[in-house]
Amino acid sequence: MFHSRRIAIVGGGGSGITAAWLLDPCHDVTLFEAAPSLGGHAHTVSVEIDGLTCPVDDGAAWFSDPLYPHMLRLLELVGASTRRVGMSWGFEDTTRDTTPLNLPPHGVLGAFQLLAKGAWWSDLVRLDNALRAAEPLVAERKTDWRWTDFVAHHRLSPRFAAKVLTPIVAGAWGAPADRIAEMSAYTLLKYMVLHRPSTLAPFSWHVLRGGVANYVERVASHLTRAVVHRGTPVTALRRDALGWIVSTEGQEARFDEVVLAVGAGVAQRLLKGVAGVERLAAHVGAVETYRTRVATHSDVRHMPRRRSDWNVANLRFDGQNSRMTIWSGHPWGLPVFTTPIGEGPLPARTHHVSTFELPLLTPDHHRGQRALGGLQGEAGLHIAGDWTRDIGSHEDAVDSAIAVCERMAPHSPNLARLRLPRVTRFGAPIGNPEGVAA
């Protein structure tokens, strides 16, 4: 016989709000979000420029068919509309006297220019060979190889590894440059293997109309029973013989089970000293994280010198560090960009800076994920979040919520609907300024 239970969800990002929606038909759910608005890494900045208000996603932003099946199905179910964007990318080595490598080439002239770049052609062949070599690694989810293990095993050219491949994966991930060598090769390469750069046509991605934060609010609007408390940080958790006690500022409430859908650092703080969950807390406590700042700005110095070389994704390598700048205003030709800046100086004309806590995805981290999975639900505690699964994408956030629901409400009608394949192929090609307000 099914019994409804009182469930507290701490955190209203992608994993928390999805868990709330999945559990909503079956349990009495209360969600606590510390920030005034829901979303977490699903964060949209409104930028006013040239008389327009442009939505810019500076966290989760791009969703592809092969990597985000559950995410795209969720968007469909809650009526969140996307448009398709052709992903062009460029790699610029400022230490080389050459124009950037642009893929796909920019028109006929760009194709001829690419043919004329003899040095780039050899690197393109090596890049394609490296990604082909990585296919079994990704298919088998071989997470125990460090980046240096992959480079050594496949005997990659030292110059190519140091000057091309490593800067590309480092810039794409935005992780600390001095830690890339110890990160999991599987993690660093999965995106590129599934979205292999083409010299002929851009890879098609989905973006949310009006910004990614819209989907979180749409999921929240589909809750029928759950209670959502915004701007309500959880200050403490404790457990006794009757269940869980969740403390917020000046208030306490009892629950049968708790879902922690927050970053690893917050989870570590909330689980410190909680009786009965020591094994879970130990694995959460072993997660190593780093903070990164992402600037939304209009500083064209972070882009290639010639506007004709601008791409949606622009990787720049200065011989030591690599950084990716996304041309967020690309659909409308606006000079609006997002760049991970770490602890570096702010770009000129910075509109907004967000700080995100991210896991350092090493082989040890992946081993910890597997161990954590075996302890989920112990003493009525469940851990969700992108960092608990695979490569830490927004699909992994949604999948972590699915895993919570499979344990707590396996017959949830919303879970059954989410497991079905997408019905419609939404996402029209971009070209008109929908989502941009005058």
Buried (B, 14 or more C-beta within 10 A) or exposed (E): EEEBBBBBBBBBBBBBBBBBBBBBBBBBBBBBBBBEBBBBBBBBBBBEBEEBEBBBBBBBBBBBBEBBBBBBBBBBBBEBBBBBBBBBBBBBBEEEEEBBBBBBBBEEEBBEBBEEBEEBBEBBEBBEEBBEBBEEBBEEEBBBBBBBBBBEEBEBBEEBBEBBBBBBBBBBBBBBBEBBEBBBBBBBBBBBBBBBBEEEEBBBBBBBBBBBBBBBBBBBEBBEEBEBBBEBBBBBBBBEEEBBBBBBEEEEBEBBBBBBBBBBBBBBBBBEEBEBBEBBBBBBBBBEBBEBBBBBBBBBEBBBEEEEBBBBBBBBBEEEBBBBBBBBBBBBEBBBBBBBBBEEEEBEBBBBBBEBBBBBBBBBBBBBBEBBBEBBBEBBBBBBBBBBBBBBBBBBBBBBBBBBBBEBBEEBEBBEEBEEEBEEEBBEEBEEBEBBEE
